[in-house]
Amino acid sequence: MTPTPARAPFGVLPRILSVLVASVLSAALLSPAPASAQSIGSTIGYETIVSHDGTELKAKVITPTGVEGPHPLLVMPAAWGTPHLLYVGAAKKMAETSGYQVVAYSSRGFWDSGGGIEVAGPEDLADASAVIDWALDNTDADPDRIGMAGISYGAGISLLTAAQDDRVKAVGAMSGWADLEASLYPNETIDVQSAELLLLAGNLVGRPGEKLREIEREYRKGNVEPILELSPERSAATKVDQLNANGTAIMMAHGWNDGMFPVGHIADFYEELDGPKRLMFAPGDHATSEAFGALGLPNEVWEDLARWFDHHLKDEDNGIDAEAPVHLKPNNGRGAWTSHADWPSVTTGTDEYFLAEPSKNWLRWQSSGAMETEPATGWDYDFRTGINTPADSGTVMLTGALQQFFDVPTGVLLPTVDRHRAAVWTSPAYPEGVRVAGTPEVTFTVTPSATDQSVFVYLYAINSRGTGSLVSHAPYTLRGTTPGEPVTVETELSSVVWDVPAGHRLAVVVDSRDARYSGESRIGDRVEVASPEDAPARVTIPLG
């Protein structure tokens, strides 16, 4: 058993939700229709939909007026902790610009819907199919033109429903997950900030079902097995064959800094799909890239989503199928979108650096540990564990939003990183700058001093004064090891596109604590990092 994770301070959530609901109502009910759609209006109704087991689901039903049916149908499950009002602004716009019949509903266990929270389980998927049934029976919806879209929880439910209900022809998944275990337990490390935020929202504005109550009870004891047991069934990554067999047209959008569902596993899932697909990665944290679009405000993600549905549900020849399907905007510098044929083609080359022996000399930080082009082996370096250094991955929901809206990165002053509590390496300067594009990888050997021990790896871009911006990171927890026996760690860092300015260097930091995660490194222990001949310590930097 691991130590009981501490609760994170997320008491502002109720106020955030209240503001969101008020904003949605204003956008949906007061904003005029776009000029191009003045001949088409819409009505908004509040309906009760009885699901397969008698559970009442509350929904906003947005019906286009002034255009003959049958209408293509969009079903939109609400995000975790939010009501159906979340999508009313976007739904009203899509009804009035493209004639969609939209049903947006509060997910089971949240707000005005009945039942208990099932964490995207079979009951939630049956709910989505029941909503489709209701729309076909009670509106002028076309049974051959059905799509689903959602943010976060709604995105996951949409993907999972499409895998088992072949009536769903197209999906728009924004800030969702494909692999629940990889999201909440990356490299066997508890993402404590995300877990606490999800549990807080579930208890505050929802009614946890028995499975969620069990998950929380065991999580408070430090046991994550219940959520790991549930994860495969609730992960679209295990249902790729069904999605491919159904030919579902899937568009996914995600923020580079998503603190709940890391971006890398979304790229892996995307590559497994062989039907029509589209991928958009842009600056942002969890749901921040598309939040304003949900209110009906201008938004690049929602604009592309509308084109996606128009093509796949209305057969419009709008050119979206002729475009390169992978669209990326760099995570810094407010750069332009780039287009790519697939995810692997984002990376056009690599820089492989071998990590030389670090030094504990803070003053000579630029050469305290070199990143070299030839293997540097035979060294070992130990540091104390259990206390944070200035190297850190930031705060979920806040860090990515600052990067997105203000181009303010998670920073570090590299000379202040305690070399007795971390290992630090720096690369040569890039005179003309460079674009990091893809998924960085690191390899190093660790000798733990305890059965369970965590390390955290950070990749920074740093200027001549040692001020750095976090480019990517990864947690890694060794579990069930034999103290004193070396273990080779090979891991991917979070995928990214980042423009390193001219004259800046890259830096790698390895330490033992990060406030976002519940680590296993205790105060007073030590960890040794080494570079043996059979597995030289190295970092691979993808370039674009």
RODO-2510 file (C-alpha; in nm, 4 decimals, decimal comma):
residues 544
     n   res          X          Y          Z
     1     m     0,0000     0,0000     0,0000
     2     t     0,1167     0,3488    -0,0737
     3     p     0,0741     0,6441     0,1632
     4     t    -0,2633     0,8156     0,1673
     5     p    -0,2541     1,0998    -0,0857
     6     a    -0,3216     1,4470     0,0462
     7     r    -0,6192     1,6434    -0,0759
     8     a    -0,5397     1,9197    -0,3219
     9     p    -0,6867     2,2688    -0,2670
    10     f    -0,9613     2,2922    -0,5266
    11     g    -1,2321     2,4720    -0,3330
    12     v    -1,2831     2,7281    -0,6094
    13     l    -1,4564     2,4736    -0,8331
    14     p    -1,8155     2,5622    -0,7272
    15     r    -1,7612     2,9257    -0,8232
    16     i    -1,6057     2,8256    -1,1568
    17     l    -1,9051     2,6046    -1,2367
    18     s    -2,1518     2,8767    -1,1429
    19     v    -1,9809     3,1255    -1,3719
    20     l    -1,9733     2,8681    -1,6511
    21     v    -2,3451     2,7938    -1,6262
    22     a    -2,4350     3,1628    -1,6237
    23     s    -2,2119     3,2281    -1,9221
    24     v    -2,3628     2,9432    -2,1189
    25     l    -2,7153     3,0660    -2,0561
    26     s    -2,6231     3,4152    -2,1672
    27     a    -2,4484     3,2950    -2,4817
    28     a    -2,7234     3,0522    -2,5745
    29     l    -3,0314     3,2601    -2,5048
    30     l    -2,9212     3,6169    -2,5710
    31     s    -2,6743     3,5926    -2,8613
    32     p    -2,8223     3,6512    -3,2065
    33     a    -2,7874     3,3903    -3,4769
    34     p    -2,5012     3,4380    -3,7259
    35     a    -2,5841     3,6629    -4,0192
    36     s    -2,5608     3,3729    -4,2641
    37     a    -2,8289     3,1841    -4,0717
    38     q    -3,0941     3,4490    -4,0078
    39     s    -3,3477     3,2475    -4,2124
    40     i    -3,2992     2,9498    -3,9785
    41     g    -3,3860     2,9715    -3,6131
    42     s    -3,4055     2,7227    -3,3301
    43     t    -3,6087     2,6288    -3,0284
    44     i    -3,4636     2,5094    -2,6996
    45     g    -3,6619     2,2652    -2,4888
    46     y    -3,5992     2,0989    -2,1546
    47     e    -3,6835     1,7299    -2,1697
    48     t    -3,6749     1,4221    -1,9504
    49     i    -3,5420     1,1121    -2,1255
    50     v    -3,6049     0,7792    -1,9547
    51     s    -3,3064     0,5509    -2,0015
    52     h    -3,3038     0,1732    -2,0391
    53     d    -3,3238     0,1089    -1,6643
    54     g    -3,5751     0,3811    -1,5804
    55     t    -3,3153     0,6435    -1,4861
    56     e    -3,4296     0,9918    -1,5833
    57     l    -3,1793     1,1933    -1,7846
    58     k    -3,2367     1,5656    -1,8201
    59     a    -3,1596     1,7187    -2,1560
    60     k    -3,1633     2,0388    -2,3548
    61     v    -3,3122     1,9691    -2,6971
    62     i    -3,2192     2,2244    -2,9623
    63     t    -3,4327     2,1973    -3,2755
    64     p    -3,3727     2,3967    -3,5945
    65     t    -3,6669     2,5923    -3,7362
    66     g    -3,7158     2,7204    -4,0870
    67     v    -3,5476     2,4173    -4,2465
    68     e    -3,7132     2,0931    -4,3473
    69     g    -3,6129     1,7643    -4,1905
    70     p    -3,5124     1,5011    -4,1343
    71     h    -3,2205     1,6613    -3,9548
    72     p    -2,8811     1,5097    -3,8818
    73     l    -2,8634     1,4295    -3,5119
    74     l    -2,5919     1,5293    -3,2655
    75     v    -2,5949     1,3782    -2,9164
    76     m    -2,3724     1,5543    -2,6620
    77     p    -2,3066     1,4038    -2,3156
    78     a    -2,1999     1,6675    -2,0636
    79     a    -1,8487     1,6811    -1,9204
    80     w    -1,7663     1,5562    -1,5723
    81     g    -1,9195     1,7875    -1,3139
    82     t    -2,1102     2,0010    -1,5656
    83     p    -2,4776     2,0048    -1,6726
    84     h    -2,6299     1,9925    -2,0212
    85     l    -2,6108     2,3732    -2,0284
    86     l    -2,2407     2,3368    -2,1133
    87     y    -2,3114     2,2911    -2,4847
    88     v    -2,6203     2,5037    -2,5416
    89     g    -2,4313     2,7913    -2,7053
    90     a    -2,2499     2,5645    -2,9512
    91     a    -2,5611     2,3524    -3,0078
    92     k    -2,7715     2,6591    -3,0891
    93     k    -2,5126     2,7755    -3,3397
    94     m    -2,4917     2,4333    -3,5084
    95     a    -2,8694     2,4039    -3,5255
    96     e    -2,9016     2,7461    -3,6878
    97     t    -2,6034     2,7299    -3,9239
    98     s    -2,6282     2,3669    -4,0373
    99     g    -2,9719     2,2426    -3,9364
   100     y    -2,8637     1,9896    -3,6735
   101     q    -3,1038     1,8391    -3,4254
   102     v    -2,9042     1,8469    -3,1014
   103     v    -2,9690     1,6708    -2,7740
   104     a    -2,7310     1,7742    -2,4946
   105     y    -2,7832     1,5882    -2,1689
   106     s    -2,6486     1,5811    -1,8154
   107     s    -2,4584     1,2577    -1,7682
   108     r    -2,5948     0,9996    -1,5251
   109     g    -2,5352     1,0962    -1,1617
   110     f    -2,4655     1,4643    -1,2273
   111     w    -2,6792     1,7713    -1,1637
   112     d    -3,0433     1,7181    -1,2679
   113     s    -3,0060     1,3668    -1,4136
   114     g    -3,0837     1,0654    -1,1983
   115     g    -2,8767     0,7638    -1,1072
   116     g    -2,5234     0,7457    -0,9739
   117     i    -2,1937     0,8328    -1,1402
   118     e    -2,0708     0,5247    -1,3254
   119     v    -1,7354     0,6585    -1,4562
   120     a    -1,8177     0,6016    -1,8249
   121     g    -1,9288     0,2472    -1,7573
   122     p    -2,1824     0,0293    -1,9406
   123     e    -2,4758     0,2212    -1,7900
   124     d    -2,3428     0,5473    -1,9355
   125     l    -2,3092     0,3945    -2,2818
   126     a    -2,6588     0,2506    -2,2577
   127     d    -2,7767     0,6009    -2,1626
   128     a    -2,6228     0,7481    -2,4782
   129     s    -2,7939     0,4862    -2,6945
   130     a    -3,1222     0,5534    -2,5118
   131     v    -3,0876     0,9245    -2,5876
   132     i    -3,0425     0,8378    -2,9554
   133     d    -3,3546     0,6176    -2,9396
   134     w    -3,5517     0,9005    -2,7783
   135     a    -3,4397     1,1536    -3,0389
   136     l    -3,5375     0,9222    -3,3240
   137     d    -3,8814     0,8689    -3,1676
   138     n    -3,9507     1,2261    -3,0591
   139     t    -3,7778     1,4565    -3,3070
   140     d    -3,7338     1,4751    -3,6815
   141     a    -3,3853     1,3230    -3,6563
   142     d    -3,2394     1,1183    -3,9399
   143     p    -3,1476     0,7629    -3,8246
   144     d    -2,8775     0,7398    -4,0914
   145     r    -2,6979     1,0615    -3,9910
   146     i    -2,6035     1,0451    -3,6233
   147     g    -2,2994     1,1965    -3,4545
   148     m    -2,1769     1,2406    -3,0987
   149     a    -1,9540     1,5077    -2,9513
   150     g    -1,8322     1,6048    -2,6095
   151     i    -1,5645     1,7560    -2,3914
   152     s    -1,3685     1,5494    -2,1358
   153     y    -1,6145     1,2979    -1,9856
   154     g    -1,8480     1,3598    -2,2778
   155     a    -1,5642     1,2863    -2,5205
   156     g    -1,4868     0,9545    -2,3540
   157     i    -1,8508     0,8483    -2,3487
   158     s    -1,8878     0,9469    -2,7152
   159     l    -1,5919     0,7325    -2,8262
   160     l    -1,7005     0,4363    -2,6163
   161     t    -2,0604     0,4577    -2,7371
   162     a    -1,9511     0,4713    -3,1011
   163     a    -1,7549     0,1493    -3,0495
   164     q    -2,0670    -0,0439    -2,9472
   165     d    -2,3455     0,1457    -3,1289
   166     d    -2,2800     0,1468    -3,5035
   167     r    -2,5553     0,4034    -3,5588
   168     v    -2,2992     0,6671    -3,4551
   169     k    -2,1292     0,7638    -3,7813
   170     a    -1,9046     1,0465    -3,6593
   171     v    -1,7519     1,1580    -3,3283
   172     g    -1,5915     1,4772    -3,2026
   173     a    -1,3815     1,4039    -2,8908
   174     m    -1,2332     1,7100    -2,7197
   175     s    -0,9978     1,6814    -2,4215
   176     g    -1,1013     1,3215    -2,3688
   177     w    -0,9076     1,0085    -2,2861
   178     a    -0,8298     0,6919    -2,4757
   179     d    -0,6543     0,4970    -2,1986
   180     l    -0,7784     0,5707    -1,8468
   181     e    -0,4872     0,3996    -1,6722
   182     a    -0,2268     0,5860    -1,8756
   183     s    -0,4071     0,9098    -1,7933
   184     l    -0,4535     0,8829    -1,4169
   185     y    -0,1648     0,6478    -1,3331
   186     p     0,1177     0,7397    -1,5736
   187     n     0,4187     0,5121    -1,5315
   188     e     0,2577     0,3760    -1,2126
   189     t     0,2496     0,7212    -1,0530
   190     i    -0,0688     0,8641    -0,9000
   191     d    -0,1722     1,1955    -1,0574
   192     v    -0,2984     1,3277    -0,7255
   193     q    -0,4126     1,6720    -0,8406
   194     s    -0,6314     1,5276    -1,1173
   195     a    -0,7692     1,2566    -0,8898
   196     e    -0,8603     1,5050    -0,6181
   197     l    -1,0235     1,7451    -0,8628
   198     l    -1,2334     1,4693    -1,0211
   199     l    -1,3415     1,3319    -0,6842
   200     l    -1,4229     1,6777    -0,5514
   201     a    -1,6411     1,7595    -0,8525
   202     g    -1,8124     1,4201    -0,8364
   203     n    -1,9024     1,4625    -0,4697
   204     l    -1,9909     1,8297    -0,4995
   205     v    -2,2294     1,8301    -0,7953
   206     g    -2,2995     1,4607    -0,8407
   207     r    -2,4015     1,1400    -0,6715
   208     p    -2,1219     0,8808    -0,6859
   209     g    -2,2350     0,5301    -0,7700
   210     e    -2,1086     0,2289    -0,5777
   211     k    -1,8075     0,1777    -0,8047
   212     l    -1,6914     0,5361    -0,7631
   213     r    -1,7469     0,5181    -0,3866
   214     e    -1,5325     0,2068    -0,3728
   215     i    -1,2641     0,3710    -0,5854
   216     e    -1,2498     0,6681    -0,3495
   217     r    -1,2478     0,4523    -0,0355
   218     e    -0,9539     0,2494    -0,1620
   219     y    -0,7747     0,5524    -0,3061
   220     r    -0,7823     0,7149     0,0392
   221     k    -0,6015     0,4053     0,1637
   222     g    -0,3430     0,4362    -0,1112
   223     n    -0,4847     0,1468    -0,3162
   224     v    -0,5421     0,2204    -0,6865
   225     e    -0,6326    -0,1350    -0,7898
   226     p    -1,0108    -0,0727    -0,8189
   227     i    -0,9677     0,2000    -1,0809
   228     l    -0,7053    -0,0050    -1,2655
   229     e    -0,9459    -0,2993    -1,2812
   230     l    -1,2180    -0,0788    -1,4298
   231     s    -0,9930     0,1034    -1,6758
   232     p    -0,9790    -0,1372    -1,9746
   233     e    -1,3576    -0,1493    -2,0094
   234     r    -1,3693     0,2299    -1,9928
   235     s    -1,0882     0,2952    -2,2407
   236     a    -1,1466     0,3439    -2,6127
   237     a    -0,7897     0,2193    -2,6696
   238     t    -0,9197    -0,1327    -2,5982
   239     k    -1,2004    -0,0904    -2,8515
   240     v    -1,0083     0,0190    -3,1601
   241     d    -1,1155    -0,2915    -3,3522
   242     q    -1,4843    -0,2083    -3,3016
   243     l    -1,4361     0,1542    -3,4027
   244     n    -1,2438     0,0504    -3,7125
   245     a    -1,5048    -0,2117    -3,8020
   246     n    -1,7799     0,0494    -3,7695
   247     g    -1,5851     0,2944    -3,9873
   248     t    -1,6548     0,5745    -3,7392
   249     a    -1,5226     0,9139    -3,8512
   250     i    -1,3308     1,0411    -3,5462
   251     m    -1,1992     1,3899    -3,4838
   252     m    -0,9972     1,4509    -3,1668
   253     a    -0,8761     1,7804    -3,0223
   254     h    -0,6483     1,8163    -2,7225
   255     g    -0,4339     2,0642    -2,5320
   256     w    -0,0587     2,0081    -2,5109
   257     n    -0,0630     2,0729    -2,1352
   258     d    -0,3741     1,8721    -2,0503
   259     g    -0,3118     1,7941    -1,6832
   260     m    -0,5720     1,5178    -1,6575
   261     f    -0,5339     1,3250    -1,9812
   262     p    -0,1756     1,3603    -2,1142
   263     v    -0,1546     1,4251    -2,4835
   264     g     0,0857     1,1436    -2,5750
   265     h    -0,1596     0,8569    -2,5365
   266     i    -0,4084     1,0389    -2,7598
   267     a    -0,1518     1,0407    -3,0425
   268     d    -0,0908     0,6674    -2,9904
   269     f    -0,4643     0,5966    -3,0063
   270     y    -0,5045     0,8118    -3,3166
   271     e    -0,2440     0,6082    -3,5022
   272     e    -0,4392     0,2872    -3,4327
   273     l    -0,7510     0,4176    -3,6089
   274     d    -0,7883     0,3305    -3,9762
   275     g    -1,1167     0,5062    -4,0569
   276     p    -1,1641     0,8766    -4,1356
   277     k    -0,9796     1,0717    -3,8657
   278     r    -0,8522     1,4140    -3,7723
   279     l    -0,6235     1,5289    -3,4908
   280     m    -0,5740     1,8786    -3,3462
   281     f    -0,3182     1,9616    -3,0755
   282     a    -0,2879     2,3202    -2,9536
   283     p    -0,1766     2,5114    -2,6429
   284     g    -0,4087     2,4598    -2,3496
   285     d    -0,4853     2,2608    -2,0380
   286     h    -0,7760     2,0288    -1,9774
   287     a    -1,0753     2,1537    -2,1812
   288     t    -0,9411     2,5095    -2,2059
   289     s    -0,8817     2,4898    -2,5829
   290     e    -1,2498     2,4373    -2,6604
   291     a    -1,4302     2,5838    -2,3591
   292     f    -1,5230     2,9146    -2,5240
   293     g    -1,6471     2,7326    -2,8316
   294     a    -1,8927     2,5400    -2,6136
   295     l    -2,0447     2,8762    -2,5239
   296     g    -2,1040     2,9471    -2,8912
   297     l    -1,8118     3,1901    -2,9198
   298     p    -1,5632     3,1793    -3,2107
   299     n    -1,3278     2,8866    -3,1667
   300     e    -1,0989     2,7066    -3,4105
   301     v    -1,1681     2,3618    -3,2686
   302     w    -1,5457     2,3955    -3,2880
   303     e    -1,5246     2,5476    -3,6351
   304     d    -1,3325     2,2434    -3,7584
   305     l    -1,5715     2,0156    -3,5703
   306     a    -1,8662     2,1713    -3,7540
   307     r    -1,6917     2,1104    -4,0859
   308     w    -1,6184     1,7523    -3,9790
   309     f    -1,9823     1,6788    -3,9064
   310     d    -2,1021     1,8664    -4,2151
   311     h    -1,8852     1,6426    -4,4305
   312     h    -1,9523     1,3101    -4,2614
   313     l    -2,3184     1,3573    -4,1693
   314     k    -2,4393     1,5901    -4,4455
   315     d    -2,2062     1,4814    -4,7288
   316     e    -2,0909     1,8382    -4,7823
   317     d    -1,7916     1,8706    -5,0097
   318     n    -1,6178     2,1259    -4,7882
   319     g    -1,2622     2,0036    -4,8484
   320     i    -1,1934     1,8758    -4,4983
   321     d    -1,1304     1,5248    -4,6294
   322     a    -0,8650     1,6561    -4,8682
   323     e    -0,6621     1,8273    -4,5951
   324     a    -0,3707     1,6655    -4,4141
   325     p    -0,5455     1,5261    -4,1058
   326     v    -0,2965     1,6133    -3,8290
   327     h    -0,3051     1,9808    -3,7287
   328     l    -0,0665     2,1194    -3,4682
   329     k    -0,0018     2,4581    -3,3161
   330     p     0,3243     2,4972    -3,1195
   331     n     0,2872     2,5157    -2,7444
   332     n     0,4779     2,8429    -2,7195
   333     g     0,5291     3,1624    -2,9160
   334     r     0,1777     3,1781    -3,0645
   335     g     0,2939     3,0132    -3,3850
   336     a     0,0715     2,9130    -3,6754
   337     w    -0,0953     2,5779    -3,7370
   338     t     0,1004     2,3170    -3,9313
   339     s    -0,0482     2,0194    -4,1138
   340     h     0,0888     1,6663    -4,1401
   341     a    -0,0087     1,3419    -4,3069
   342     d     0,0144     1,1463    -3,9812
   343     w     0,1608     1,1677    -3,6321
   344     p     0,5011     1,0084    -3,7106
   345     s     0,5648     1,2630    -3,9888
   346     v     0,5534     1,5423    -3,7279
   347     t     0,9085     1,4390    -3,6391
   348     t     1,1508     1,4897    -3,9281
   349     g     1,4741     1,4182    -3,7404
   350     t     1,6254     1,3651    -3,3966
   351     d     1,9080     1,4849    -3,1783
   352     e     2,0387     1,2075    -2,9556
   353     y     2,2393     1,3242    -2,6568
   354     f     2,4284     1,0995    -2,4205
   355     l     2,4277     1,2148    -2,0601
   356     a     2,7714     1,2612    -1,9057
   357     e     2,8461     1,2535    -1,5335
   358     p     2,6687     1,5393    -1,3547
   359     s     2,8390     1,7672    -1,1079
   360     k     2,7191     1,9084    -0,7785
   361     n     2,8792     2,2456    -0,8581
   362     w     2,5898     2,4936    -0,8787
   363     l     2,8039     2,7812    -1,0035
   364     r     2,9160     2,6031    -1,3206
   365     w     2,5581     2,5131    -1,4145
   366     q     2,6108     2,5263    -1,7914
   367     s     2,8616     2,2432    -1,7709
   368     s     2,7453     2,0689    -1,4545
   369     g     2,6376     1,7721    -1,6636
   370     a     2,7003     1,7639    -2,0351
   371     m     2,4737     1,6311    -2,3081
   372     e     2,7168     1,4840    -2,5591
   373     t     2,7009     1,3166    -2,8996
   374     e     2,9086     1,0124    -2,7918
   375     p     2,8253     0,7633    -2,5143
   376     a     2,9505     0,8593    -2,1696
   377     t     2,9452     0,5498    -1,9485
   378     g     3,0880     0,4164    -1,6270
   379     w     2,9647     0,6924    -1,3988
   380     d     2,7076     0,7021    -1,1185
   381     y     2,5563     0,9937    -0,9324
   382     d     2,3382     0,9821    -0,6241
   383     f     2,1078     1,2416    -0,4709
   384     r     1,8786     1,2688    -0,1699
   385     t     1,5054     1,2168    -0,2192
   386     g     1,1750     1,3350    -0,0789
   387     i     1,2060     1,7149    -0,0984
   388     n     1,0964     1,9252    -0,3950
   389     t     1,3395     2,1195    -0,6083
   390     p     1,2423     2,4198    -0,8247
   391     a     1,1926     2,1737    -1,1118
   392     d     0,8190     2,1041    -1,1225
   393     s     0,5459     2,0259    -1,3758
   394     g     0,3035     2,2954    -1,2565
   395     t    -0,0583     2,2875    -1,1438
   396     v    -0,3367     2,1064    -1,3254
   397     m    -0,5881     2,3387    -1,5001
   398     l    -0,3741     2,6460    -1,4265
   399     t    -0,0360     2,5821    -1,5866
   400     g    -0,1678     2,5023    -1,9329
   401     a    -0,4140     2,7900    -1,9257
   402     l    -0,1342     3,0375    -1,8510
   403     q     0,0646     2,8932    -2,1409
   404     q    -0,2351     2,9085    -2,3728
   405     f    -0,3708     3,2535    -2,3008
   406     f    -0,0631     3,4479    -2,1916
   407     d     0,2286     3,2454    -2,3319
   408     v     0,3566     3,2126    -1,9743
   409     p     0,5350     2,8792    -1,9345
   410     t     0,6076     2,6741    -1,6267
   411     g     0,9526     2,8044    -1,5449
   412     v     1,2688     2,7193    -1,3580
   413     l     1,5871     2,9020    -1,2645
   414     l     1,8256     2,6190    -1,3346
   415     p     2,1152     2,7400    -1,1138
   416     t     1,8847     2,7133    -0,8107
   417     v     1,8084     2,3436    -0,8587
   418     d     1,9789     2,1719    -0,5647
   419     r     2,2375     1,9314    -0,7125
   420     h     2,2247     1,7311    -0,3895
   421     r     1,8566     1,6577    -0,4646
   422     a     1,8638     1,6323    -0,8445
   423     a     2,0746     1,5448    -1,1457
   424     v     2,1064     1,8157    -1,4136
   425     w     2,2379     1,8097    -1,7691
   426     t     2,2579     2,0842    -2,0337
   427     s     2,3036     2,0665    -2,4095
   428     p     2,5128     2,2878    -2,6337
   429     a     2,3371     2,6070    -2,7378
   430     y     2,1295     2,6089    -3,0571
   431     p     2,2619     2,9168    -3,2426
   432     e     1,9603     2,9328    -3,4756
   433     g     1,7072     2,7778    -3,2447
   434     v     1,5259     2,4500    -3,3081
   435     r     1,1721     2,3080    -3,3071
   436     v     1,1136     2,0158    -3,0725
   437     a     0,8342     1,8192    -3,2393
   438     g     0,7121     1,4805    -3,1277
   439     t     0,7765     1,2645    -2,8244
   440     p     1,1084     1,2981    -2,6359
   441     e     1,2499     0,9788    -2,4845
   442     v     1,4972     0,9191    -2,2025
   443     t     1,6980     0,6193    -2,0863
   444     f     1,8974     0,5979    -1,7641
   445     t     1,9723     0,3422    -1,4955
   446     v     1,8397     0,3922    -1,1432
   447     t     1,9470     0,2134    -0,8280
   448     p     1,6716     0,2644    -0,5675
   449     s     1,7245     0,2619    -0,1933
   450     a     1,3650     0,1552    -0,1233
   451     t     1,1192    -0,0974    -0,2641
   452     d     0,9049     0,1799    -0,4151
   453     q     1,0667     0,4998    -0,5369
   454     s     0,9642     0,7795    -0,7749
   455     v     1,1692     0,9946    -1,0077
   456     f     1,0553     1,2822    -1,2267
   457     v     1,2150     1,3825    -1,5555
   458     y     1,1911     1,7339    -1,6987
   459     l     1,3015     1,8785    -2,0320
   460     y     1,3598     2,2548    -2,0306
   461     a     1,4599     2,5174    -2,2835
   462     i     1,6919     2,7595    -2,1014
   463     n     1,8497     3,0935    -2,1874
   464     s     2,2020     3,2152    -2,1163
   465     r     2,1092     3,3102    -1,7578
   466     g     1,9656     2,9671    -1,6796
   467     t     1,6020     3,0747    -1,6832
   468     g     1,4081     2,7883    -1,8331
   469     s     1,0670     2,6998    -1,9744
   470     l     0,9242     2,3519    -1,9240
   471     v     0,9006     2,1794    -2,2611
   472     s     0,7967     1,8320    -2,1471
   473     h     0,8092     1,5982    -1,8490
   474     a     0,7257     1,2503    -1,7228
   475     p     0,6795     1,0824    -1,3842
   476     y     0,8178     0,7344    -1,3259
   477     t     0,7684     0,5144    -1,0202
   478     l     0,9659     0,1990    -0,9500
   479     r     0,7451    -0,0491    -0,7629
   480     g     0,8379    -0,3764    -0,6041
   481     t     1,2096    -0,3384    -0,6707
   482     t     1,5000    -0,4744    -0,4696
   483     p     1,6876    -0,1909    -0,2981
   484     g     2,0437    -0,1701    -0,4244
   485     e     1,9729    -0,3464    -0,7533
   486     p     1,9911    -0,1233    -1,0655
   487     v     1,6896    -0,0848    -1,2927
   488     t     1,7043     0,0571    -1,6451
   489     v     1,4354     0,3191    -1,6983
   490     e     1,3154     0,3850    -2,0524
   491     t     1,0258     0,6252    -2,0834
   492     e     0,8615     0,8727    -2,3144
   493     l     0,8063     1,2289    -2,2029
   494     s     0,4889     1,4156    -2,2918
   495     s     0,4492     1,4832    -2,6643
   496     v     0,4973     1,8445    -2,7690
   497     v     0,5758     2,0967    -3,0391
   498     w     0,7967     2,3679    -2,8877
   499     d     1,0077     2,6357    -3,0569
   500     v     1,3420     2,6752    -2,8793
   501     p     1,4682     3,0321    -2,9392
   502     a     1,8053     3,1023    -3,0973
   503     g     2,0921     3,0760    -2,8525
   504     h     1,8995     2,8694    -2,5993
   505     r     1,9956     2,5277    -2,4686
   506     l     1,8010     2,2222    -2,3658
   507     a     1,8310     2,0904    -2,0136
   508     v     1,7302     1,7629    -1,8506
   509     v     1,6552     1,7454    -1,4776
   510     v     1,5838     1,4309    -1,2763
   511     d     1,4588     1,4675    -0,9185
   512     s     1,2321     1,2813    -0,6754
   513     r     0,9283     1,4993    -0,5990
   514     d     0,6595     1,6841    -0,7945
   515     a     0,3559     1,8538    -0,6422
   516     r     0,1227     1,7248    -0,9139
   517     y     0,1892     1,3619    -0,8259
   518     s     0,1820     1,1415    -0,5185
   519     g     0,5392     1,0130    -0,5317
   520     e     0,6963     0,7260    -0,3414
   521     s     1,0329     0,8852    -0,2587
   522     r     1,0744     0,9458     0,1138
   523     i     1,2827     1,2040     0,2945
   524     g     1,6137     1,0542     0,3985
   525     d     1,6375     0,8009     0,1149
   526     r     1,8724     0,8269    -0,1800
   527     v     1,8565     0,7315    -0,5450
   528     e     2,1499     0,6654    -0,7734
   529     v     2,1473     0,7490    -1,1451
   530     a     2,4065     0,5731    -1,3612
   531     s     2,5157     0,5164    -1,7207
   532     p     2,6424     0,1585    -1,7636
   533     e     2,8099     0,0458    -2,0860
   534     d     2,5204    -0,1791    -2,1879
   535     a     2,2608     0,1001    -2,1429
   536     p     2,4180     0,4460    -2,1756
   537     a     2,2131     0,7278    -2,0251
   538     r     2,0680     0,9324    -2,3080
   539     v     1,7848     1,1562    -2,4234
   540     t     1,6357     1,1589    -2,7721
   541     i     1,4982     1,4948    -2,8851
   542     p     1,2485     1,4801    -3,1759
   543     l     1,2873     1,7660    -3,4230
   544     g     1,0458     1,9123    -3,6740
***
